[in-house]
Amino acid sequence: MPLLTCLHLSGMASLDSLRFLSSGPITHSLKKLQLSQFAPRLPLVELQQVRALSSLTEFRLYSVFDRPLDDDTVSLYTPPSRLMPSLVEFEHA
């Protein structure tokens, strides 16, 4: 899906990794990503897969990971982000 610009995944029961976000055309085309209500929740280390999304401008996380984001992790994704320079909006709960 080389033209995919917006992706919202909710209620993912069988997803065990976000690895699919870290390779292929999606790394350059995706602008908006929302992940919410995963059950079971993913290990927090999976958040690293999002870093490959170089064009991401909006990123929202709601009940995705097995533990809350710590302050250091939140600061990495809060705009202006050195980690993700295109990011304009970041929300999490």
C-alpha positions as CSV (number, residue, x, y, z in Angstrom):
1,M,0.0,0.0,0.0
2,P,2.4,2.7,-1.1
3,L,-0.2,5.5,-0.9
4,L,-1.4,4.8,2.6
5,T,-1.3,8.1,4.5
6,C,-3.6,7.4,7.5
7,L,-4.0,4.3,9.6
8,H,-6.2,3.6,12.6
9,L,-6.0,0.2,14.3
10,S,-8.3,-0.5,17.2
11,G,-9.2,-3.6,19.2
12,M,-6.4,-5.7,17.7
13,A,-6.7,-9.1,19.3
14,S,-4.2,-11.0,17.3
15,L,-1.5,-8.4,16.5
16,D,1.7,-9.3,18.4
17,S,4.1,-6.8,16.8
18,L,4.3,-3.4,15.1
19,R,7.1,-4.6,13.0
20,F,5.1,-4.0,9.8
21,L,5.4,-0.3,10.4
22,S,9.2,-0.3,10.1
23,S,9.7,-1.3,6.5
24,G,8.4,-0.7,3.0
25,P,6.6,2.2,1.5
26,I,4.6,2.9,4.6
27,T,7.7,4.3,6.3
28,H,7.5,7.3,3.9
29,S,3.8,7.6,3.1
30,L,2.1,7.4,6.5
31,K,1.2,10.8,8.0
32,K,-1.3,9.9,10.7
33,L,-1.3,6.9,13.0
34,Q,-3.7,6.0,15.8
35,L,-3.4,2.8,17.8
36,S,-6.1,2.0,20.4
37,Q,-7.6,-0.6,22.7
38,F,-5.2,-3.5,22.0
39,A,-6.0,-6.7,23.9
40,P,-3.7,-8.2,24.7
41,R,-1.5,-5.2,25.0
42,L,1.9,-5.1,23.3
43,P,5.3,-4.9,25.1
44,L,6.4,-1.3,25.3
45,V,9.5,-2.1,23.3
46,E,7.3,-2.4,20.2
47,L,7.0,1.4,20.2
48,Q,10.5,1.5,18.6
49,Q,8.9,0.3,15.4
50,V,7.2,3.6,14.9
51,R,10.5,5.4,14.7
52,A,10.8,4.3,11.0
53,L,7.8,6.4,10.0
54,S,9.8,9.5,8.8
55,S,6.7,11.4,7.5
56,L,4.5,10.9,10.5
57,T,2.8,14.2,11.6
58,E,0.1,12.9,13.9
59,F,0.5,10.0,16.4
60,R,-2.1,8.8,19.0
61,L,-1.8,5.9,21.4
62,Y,-4.7,4.7,23.7
63,S,-4.4,1.5,25.7
64,V,-1.8,-0.2,23.5
65,F,1.1,-1.1,25.6
66,D,1.6,-3.3,28.6
67,R,2.7,-0.4,30.8
68,P,2.4,3.4,30.8
69,L,4.8,5.5,28.9
70,D,7.4,7.0,31.2
71,D,8.3,10.7,31.1
72,D,11.5,10.1,29.0
73,T,9.6,8.2,26.4
74,V,6.9,10.8,26.2
75,S,9.5,13.5,25.8
76,L,11.0,11.6,22.8
77,Y,7.7,11.8,20.9
78,T,6.4,15.2,22.1
79,P,6.8,17.8,19.3
80,P,9.2,19.3,18.5
81,S,10.8,15.8,18.5
82,R,14.4,15.2,17.5
83,L,13.5,11.6,17.1
84,M,10.6,12.3,14.7
85,P,11.1,15.8,13.2
86,S,7.9,15.8,11.1
87,L,5.7,15.0,14.1
88,V,3.3,17.9,15.0
89,E,0.8,16.1,17.3
90,F,1.3,13.4,19.9
91,E,-1.4,12.1,22.2
92,H,-1.4,9.1,24.6
93,A,-3.5,7.7,27.4
